[in-house]
């Protein structure tokens, strides 16, 4: 592992998955406001937007945190429906209290909030949360692919993050391990402190693709493909085995990986 003197700072860029989730939530908020969902047709469109957009944004923020925590226990690549259900419950149950309080504040000021009204909010909140959770889980099914740069193009930025003893080595794969990335090269492997989502942006310039939520593989490093039970495993030069999730299998197959 790289010692503290060589560890890069955690990148400050925003997680693309988070931005996608926020975009989906806000778009859903506009649709709900436009249609006057859940009996709100008597309110003006501006008032409906004032209601739905903050709630959907709060749901996206809380949902992103829940997704990161649940990701440690449920593999959404293998069990997308279970992941969607768990995410719906984790987001929807506490968010119902927020929706209840915000509704009372915005539409029922001066009324005494009751537990009965709180319980009535659970079904509609879980329906909306379930739809958004399904969209987030199932729309993120296309692997990020990186492409070889021109001969005179500068080297990919990610290569500058390699520790000194791996500089100039051929990169075969990048594997996520908690908050670190294990880089596999023809000179061995090591850990660097970085998120895979940030690494994928910096790997542009090398021909490869994300084969799993926690793996990026260089295309020219693949030596063998094993398939079974609807999944595939790539054996790389040097013997490293990289999984291909069901989520990405079709796109990689269509791209000619196997």
BELQUIDA-V808912 format. One record per helix or strand. SS is the DSSP state (~ for helix, > for strand). FROM is the first residue (numbers start at 1). TO is the last residue. If there is no record, write none. Layout:
BEGIN
ss,from,to
SS,FROM,TO
SS,FROM,TO
END
This chain:
BEGIN
ss,from,to
~,16,35
~,45,70
~,80,107
~,115,139
>,145,146
>,148,148
~,157,161
~,164,166
>,171,177
>,180,185
>,188,193
~,196,202
>,205,205
>,208,212
>,215,218
~,219,221
>,222,228
>,231,236
>,241,244
~,246,254
END
